[in-house]
Amino acid sequence: MHTHLQAERNERRASRSPSGPRAATAARARVFLLSPANLAGLRAKTILEGTLRSPLVSRLHGEGAPLGEIFSFISGLYFRGKLAYARAFAAPPAGVPGILVITASGGLMSPDKILTVEQLRQVSSAAIDPSEPRYRLPLLRDAWRIRDRMDGDSDVVLLGSIATPKYVEPLLSVFGERLLFPSEFVGRGDMSRGGLMLRCQRAGIPLDCVPVSNAVLHGTRPARLPKMPPSLAARLAVDRL
């Protein structure tokens, strides 16, 4: 797996013009922004209403649970892949969190933030739409706080969709050319992205990242990823129960 991923990275780098888009490098500080899980689905409804028996649900309706754990439970492979990848490759500048989660009405929050079910409802109460002030204003507030603490050798990597303006529009207005995304995301669906990030995290090989501005938003669907090892696939299946 390590050889397969490294060969693909080398091929992409070799085909890139020296004057082409700047890729994120290990020498630059890097902060990750993760798009949220969808709380409109059936799985989210069962934990919000407490109808699903689970230790996580019990904690959520009691003392609270970490936001990252909640969203991983709701979203499954995609958010779990984003969080695992970000934990492996975050390299923030001093005084800046390495990982922050975009929320619908709570701005940017740490994945380790403990939330009760009432607090989860509160930070998820608005539509994720740049025209919605309850979403846009807290997001811009927190993004500017991060921007003001960053130096010139820092990048922000969006692990989320760039095909719509819901994340890109407000974040670009703050970070500009510093806002990057993994180029391998283009053409992949959520499950494929999640699987790709888990493989990169396990192999210790980061994805190539390029500026969101002027990026290609759509592309040919890439080849399917190799199957996960049985042990990993079984663990992910158990985690979703």
N, C-alpha and C positions, 0 to 999 in steps of 0.2 A: 504493500500500500504506500509506503514511504517513497519508494522508487517511482511509482506511477504518478503521484502528486508532484514530486520534484521535477520529473521529466516534462510534465505539462507546464509548470511555472517557467522552466528554462526556455521552452519553445515560445511562450508568450513574450518573454523578455527579449529573446533574440529577434523577434519580428517587430519590436517596437522601435520607432525612429528615435534617435537621440534627442530630437527636438519635439517629441511627442509629449503626451500628458505625463505630469510628474507622478510617480508612484510613491506610496508611503514606504519609507525605509526604516530599518531598525534604529538608525541614528536619530530619528525624529521622535519626539514624545507623541503619544497617541491616546486619545480618549474615545470611547465607544458610546454611541447613542443607539439604544435598542427600541425598535417599534413595539407597541404593546400587543397583548393578546386581545382577541375579539371577545368581548363580554356579551355579545348578542346571541351566541350560539347555545345549543342545548346543554353542552357540558358546563358552560359558565352558569347557566340557569340552575342546574342541579346543586352546585356548590353555594351559590348565592342564597338559594332557598333552604339549603341544609338538608335536601332530600337524599343526598348521596352519603353513604356511610364510609368514612375515611378519616384517618388521623388528621390529615390536613384540614378537612372540613370542620372537624371538631375544634381544632385550634383557631381556625378562622372565625368561628362563631363564639369563641371564648376569648383567650388572651391575645389572639392575633397570630399572623403568620407572615413570613417574608414575602415581599412583592414578587421577587424572582421565582420563588417556589410556587406561588399562586398562579402566575402566568405560565410557568412551565407545565403545570398540571392542566390548565385550560387548553393551551395551544399544542402541547405535546412536542413532537420532534422539532418543529421550527423554532419555537422560543428556546427550548432546551439547547438546541445547537447554537443559537446566538449567544446565550449566556455562557455556555462552556467555552466557546471560542473567545469571547471577550475577556473572560477570566484568565485565559491562557496568554493572551497577547496584549492586554492593556499595558501601557507604559506612560502614565500621566505625568505631567510636570508637577512640581511641588505645590501642594495646596489645592490640587484639583482632583476630584474623584475620577477613577479610571473607567467606571461604567455607570451610566445613567439610563433610566428607562423613561421613554416618553409616555405621558399619561394624557387622558382626554381632558381633564380639568384640574390637574394637580401639578402641571409643569413637568420638570425633570426630577426623577426620584431615584434613590439608590435601590438596587435590587434587594438589598438587605434590610430595607425599611419594613418594620413590622406594622401590618395593617389589620384591623378588625374588619368584619364584614360591612359595618356601617361606614368605615373610612374608605373601604374599597369602592363602595357604591358612590361615595362623594367624589373621589378622584376620577371616576369613570362616568360622570353624569352628563357630560357634554358630548356633542358630535365632534368627531375629529375632522374638522373642516377649517381651512385658513380664514374663512369669513366669520367663524364663530368666536366671539371675544373670550368666552370662558375657556376655550382651548388655546387660542393664539396668545393671549396676553400673559398667562403664567409660563407658557413655553418660551416666549421671547424674554421675559424677565430672567428666567434661569439660564437661558442660553447666553445672555449678555454677561451675567455673573461669571460664567465659565470663560467666555471670551476675554474678559478683563483680566483674568488671572493667568492667561496663556502667554507664553513668549513667542518669538518669531519662529521657533523650531518645533512647533506643536501642530498636530493635525487632529481633526475630529472625523471619525469614521461612522457613517450611518449604516447600521445593519437593519435595513427595512426597505420598503419599496421606494424606488425613485421614479416610477412610471406615472405617478399622480402627484399633484402639488401639495398634498396634505402634510407631508413632512418637509419636502424639499423647499417649498416657497418660504416658510418662515425661517428655516435654518440657514438657507443661503443668504438671506438678508442680514444675518448676523456673522456667519463664518466665511462667506464668500469662497475663495479658492481653497481655503483650508478644509472645506467640507468634502470628504472623500466617500467612496463606496467601493465594495469589491467588484471588480470588473467581471468576475466569473458569475455574478448574479444575473447578468443579462441573459434572457431566454429561459431561465429556470423558474419553476414553480416553488412555492413555499417548502414543500416536503423535500425537494431536491436541494434547496439551499440549506435546509436544516441538516440533511445528511452530509452534504459537502463540508459544512463547518465542523461537524463532529469528527469527520475523518481528518481534517486539517489539525484540529486540536489534539487528537490522539497521535498524529504523526509529528507534531511540533513544527509544522510548515504553515506560515501565514499566507493568506490570499493576497494577490496583487490588488492594490487600491489606487483609484484614479479620481481626479476631481469630478464632482457631480455636475458642475457648470459645463455646458457644451458636451456632456457625455451622450453616448448612444444609449437610448432608453429601452429600445427593443432590439431583439436580434434573433438569429436562428437558434432553435432549441439545441443545446449541446447534447453530446452522447450521454446515455444513462450512466449513472455512477455504478461501479462494481457493487455487488451485494455486500452488505455488512457481515462481519464475522458472526456466526450463530450466537456466540455468547453476548455480543452487544445487542443484537436484534432481540434476543430473549429478555435482556434487562430493560430495554425500552418498552417492550410490551407489558412487562410487569409493572413498570412505573406508571403506566396509564390506567391501571386498574384502580 
